[in-house]
Amino acid sequence: MSIKKFAVAVYDDEAVLFPAVKKVRGAGYKIHDVYTPFAVHGLDEALGEKESDLHIAGFIYGITGTCTALGFMGWIFTTDWPQNFGGKPNFPLPAFIPITFELTVLFAAVGMVLTFCYLNQIMPGVKKHIFDPRQTDDKFVLVIEVNDQNAAETEAFLKATGAEATNIQVAESDWWFGRFDKKEDYEIQQQLA
Amino acid sequence: MHLKYESIIREPLVDGDKSYHQITEDICSPIESKPTKLWTIGFLISASLLAFGIFSVTWEVYWGTGVWNLNRTIGWGYDITNFVWWVGIGHAGTLISAILLLFRQGWRTGVNRAAEAMTIFAVMCAGQFPIWHMGRVWDAFFVLPYGNTRGPLWPNFISPLLWDVFAISTYFTVSLLFWYSGLIPDFATLRDRAKTKFRKMTYGVASFGWAGSAKHWQRHEMLSLVLAGLSTPLVLSVHTIVSFDFATSIVPGWHTTIFPPYFVAGAVFSGFAMVQTLLVLTRKVLNLQEYITIGHIEAMNKVIVLTGSIVGVAYLTELFIAYYSGVLWEQEAFRLRVMGPYWWAYWAMMTCNVVSPQLFWFKKLRRNIWFTFFMSIIVNIGMWFERFVIIMSLHRDYLPSSWSYYTPSWPEVGFYLGSFGLFFTCYFLFAKYFPVIAIAEIKFILKTSGENFKNKMDVIEEANTEHFIEEQLHHHH
């Protein structure tokens, strides 16, 4: 948990956001994050984000499922409790395919979703600071971490990039366990100040 | 910034002059208003059907499966007919959300959320039937491969009935994960615009604390793509495995290699019909005609006429192969289907599934709401009879002394009605408290497929090519 100071710029459209991101990065500012109401294609590239490796994790989980299914059924049918089903071989590979396939998919899907939640640090009960309530509706929010010295200057710069509104917020930068219907201490303090 | 340009010849997928905020308003405001009288009445009817279903099943558990009219040759009866029917219905959602995603079909965004919800509820209904059909339902967990004190004695991994256990539970889990991962950002939208404390809290929990960070969206896109890739063979595997329940048994009329593709086509056919039934009503009641347009309905009717024709070809192929095989038992099984004691079920199936969907070749009828609604019900009746016909073909087996005729008893009918109760109770709750349309996905396609944005393209389309190129070059440098 760490409370930090942020300069926040709210944009009206992704067409304004893209040149703004370019300008902000060009001027040497480090972008804390950009929040959008939907997946804006190309934004990750504009921000210099690497491509996600989530699919590689999915592949590994899938292979794990394949091995689990084949290994477990093979062990049971050949070693633990070999049975004679209509004179068929004890390791009937074609008949193992359906369950092997299902477990491959199951492991890959469940594993990927859990990894997705872990990487994004999301789960029921997790709370994060929402810089603008309309960042999940129709606004595109760009956030830069600032200190007391450069706050005003950064805000002015953001204003010049075409932002519809800008402000300075003191906020928790990480996630925490909390309820969205309650105000946090730092928010109350900020309101009093 | 949109690199994708869609021809203006294509119909817009979002009608009306929409902005991002307007989309949020249109989809979220029915959730935030009080339930209507119509909703309450519908919900109560569904809940009472569910209650009657629970009573019927309790009756069966207390007295045993003897209260069902199953007999020596027809051991599956109503119960497994309903199971296969519901599982089939549960195929459209994942087809729309997965296969159409891979095929880059933009129109899926308007209908995928509701269709996936429908899938999940249908699979929940389907799962009930084999579970209670076990009779001694308290031993149902014996199908799971867990270390036990009976040896350990494991389930038979090469039995299609056990494959079913794995296929259906995997399908349910993966569909649920796919659906929910799409819901997370939309719950965040509801949370951030919520006015009441209770709504803020519940949608806050449901949204997992989603904030819409660019990196998270990137992973979200990747997750959707890979889950779509996984679900595509999965959705085909599920009904294939269900068809193995029949096809691997050495019973005339069941033991055919045509079953997997024929079952999958039938599943998509009935699933789309159920999506039509629900969406034609939902779009009207929730006022979503601009998102689920006539174009969407027409696209689904095209899928219905295609899969209906595949099913028709399969029926005729079955008949021909029975004749051509020269196998007496096979020929007799099909003669009995067509003109035996259950001739009425066969002809109901033929009329509803093969003949009537052909009317969708007419564009006027494909784009007619009431005709679509009527046909969607007809198709589902037809698909129910298809499963009934297949299961009833056991009424005459090799031993004439055990030939019989089957009609369901009241607990069997009650159980079936109860599954409707479960399905519609879930659907009513979904339609009231969940975003029925994928909000974030609609916003994503707005600028390529929205009516207002497409209209702006008219100017560019009419412009002189050289002039356009010059202007673009000028813009970018």
Interface residues (C-beta under 8 A of the other chain):
Chain A: E14 A15 F18 D33 V34 Y35 T36 P37 F38 A39 V40 H41 G42 L43 D44 L47 E49 E51 S52 L54 H55 G58 G62 F72 M73 I76 F77 D80 W81 F85 K88 P92 A95 F96 P98 I99 F101 E102 L103 V105 L106 A108 A109 V110 M112 V113 F116 C117 L119 N120 Q121 I122 M123 P124 G125 V126 K127 K128 H129 I130 P133 R134 Q135 T136 D137 D138 W175 R179 F180 D181
Chain B: M1 L3 S19 Y20 H21 T24 P145 G151 P152 L153 W154 N156 F157 I158 P160 L162 W163 F166 A167 T170 T173 V174 L177 F178 S181 I184 P185 A188 T189 R191 D192 R193 K197 F198 K200 M201 Y203 G204 V205 A206 F208 G209 W210 A211 G212 S213 A214 K215 H216 W217 Q218 R219 H220 E221 M222 L223 L225 V226 L227 L230 S231 P233 L234 S237 I241 F244 I439 A440 E441 K443 F444
